[in-house]
Structures are given as structure tokens and as C-alpha cells.
Amino acid sequence: MPVGTRSAVKWATIDQVKEIGSEIMLVNNYHSYLRPGCEVIESFGGLHRFMDVDLPILTDSGGFQVFSLGLGMQTPGWEKLAKVTEEWVHFRSYLDGSKHFFTPESVMDMQYALGGDIIMAFDECAPGGSSHDYARQAMERTHRWAKRSQEQWKSNEEKRKEKWLYPQALFGIIQWVVFDDLRRESCEYIASLDLPGIAIGWLSVGESKDDMYRILDVLAPILPPNKPHYLMGVGTPEDLVEGIARGIDMMDCVLPTRIGRHGEAFSSYGNIKIGWEKYKFSQDKIPMLPGYETQVSRRYSLGYLRHLVNVGEATGWVLLSLHNLEYLLLIAKKSRQAILAGKFEEFRAEFWSVYPKR
């Protein structure tokens, strides 16, 4: 899912995002709440009308941003930016230091106002290096918050019915960190809530790929087979392939557009730093396996893309961002085709036949 953090995918229009094959996108609740405000977006009729987009939209709860920007970033002169209690999270805006409170109920109401098609329960994102004891406390609090989110969601669904609005699908989030036993316990609890979907949170945020894949291996046999499985915040080509191999259906990440803005491109043979001197005279295209060529890789030479990046021409960042997004969308599309044809392992082997190993 391309990420539209602030109601827009960076360096791409909605039409461009659709043209490369996107069928759903993500918008961030935390950033929408701070600017322009959920009430502003609601006055337009929700995100779809505010953005003029007819794609399904997933809104995350904003929990990751509350904790990562609050606990992970300090600003001189400010106290720690986030404080957790059983009832709520108190945090300061990273923009101006203003005080705010999020509760499971308020986060459900915010996402109700935004009008996303898929919405996320509020969870506590404990630091990756948390002790087992603290990770358990955070997990259990997340489970209580998931139940509170579910109750508020049910209440909001009744309101939506009365207003003839489409239903929203709530996903619970499996926690916690890299402790196998806690992940199993969290999976069992979140699955017991019988929500429309299930998400796996707090992976791909600093732990090794081996740890991430190990946790996914632990969860794969116990994830509800009749629910979509959403791995949050994952967006490298190899992680898409290996995630899908472990039963993941949905993924999102800011990475493809972020590295595009820094002159880096995905390729079938690993990432390429477009600005390197060796590409100055290159008339070759971004190297892709047959069938994985993107609109950008089919058309533009490495020499031209290098020129755009090195002179700071925004067009270069747009093209690389679109290329990176389209490549991930092609991986997802071809994975799905391979699964339906019973040939996923052949697809996986082809990917790794040229892609650099970890």
C-alpha cells in the first residue's frame, strides 16, 4: 500500500499512484489529527472527498507516531514528549509542543471522522529494547485497548448505519517486540476478538531481518486463515517476498518514496544509487527482470535520471518514487498470480536467483 502520510503520497499525484497499479493506499491518523484536523477532513465528507480519491483507504491509529515521535525524539527545553497511563497517552506535538491526549475511544472517533475503509485499533508501541516484563505490560495494555477500540468501533458502526455510511473494517494489532511467547499470546488474544482483519505491529523498526522472519514463522501457523494479515511498516522487495511466503497479505511503508527522494532506485538486482559517477554516460535503463519493468525503467536512461538527481530537479525524485512504488506493486501482483497458479515457490526462487542475499 503506498503511504499518503499527510493525505498525499510524496512526489506523486493520485492519478499517478493509480496508473502504476495501486488498488489501496494508507493515510496517517496522527498527522491528519495535527494538520489539518480530523474535523476539517470530516467537513469535506471524509478522506475520499477531501483527497478526491476513489481508492480504498486504510488509516492507521497514529499510535506508532505518538510513541516514536514522543519517546524516540527529544527537543531541547521540552519534557519527554509522551506519557502512558492505563486510560490514555499524553503527548506533545512534534510541531509546536502543544499538549494532546489519545485514548482508544478518541482514536476510533478520529478514524470514524476520516472515513477510512480499514481502520486500526490503538496500541502501545514500547521501545524495541524493552525487557520481557515491560513488553508484557505493554502487550496486556494493548489488549485492553484493543477491546476498548472494538467497543467504540461497534458504537460508531451503529451511527454509520443510521447515516447510510459504508462500514469500516477494524483490525487489531498483534504485539510485542521480538519475544516469541508474547507474540504467540498476543496473536491468540487478538484473533479471539474476531475482528475483520489482523495486523502485526512493531516489526521492521530496528530488529534484524532474521528476527523479523523468525517472528513471522512463529505467527504463520496460528494466524486466522480466514482473515487478512497486515504486516505494518514493511517495504523492501525482499521483505515483500518473504512476508508473503509467511502468509502476509498486506504491507505498507514510506521507504519506496523516501529513498526515491534521495536518488535511490529498487532494481531486480538490488538497490541502485542513481547519482553515482559511473552512470553519467549510461544509456542503460534501471535493470529489471523481464516482466518487472516499470513505466520509468522502460523509458528513461540511467544517465538522464542521474542528471535529474544531481541537479536537484524534482522530476527525478518523482520518477524514482513512482518506479519504486510500481516495482513493489508488481511484486505483489505477480506473487498473487503465482499463488493462484500454485507456483509461488518458483516465483520466490526466480526473485532470489538475481537479488542479492542478506
Order of alpha helices (4+ residues) and beta strands (2+ residues): beta-alpha-beta-alpha-alpha-alpha-beta-alpha-beta-beta-beta-alpha-beta-alpha-beta-alpha-beta-alpha-beta-alpha-beta-alpha-beta-beta-alpha-alpha-alpha-alpha
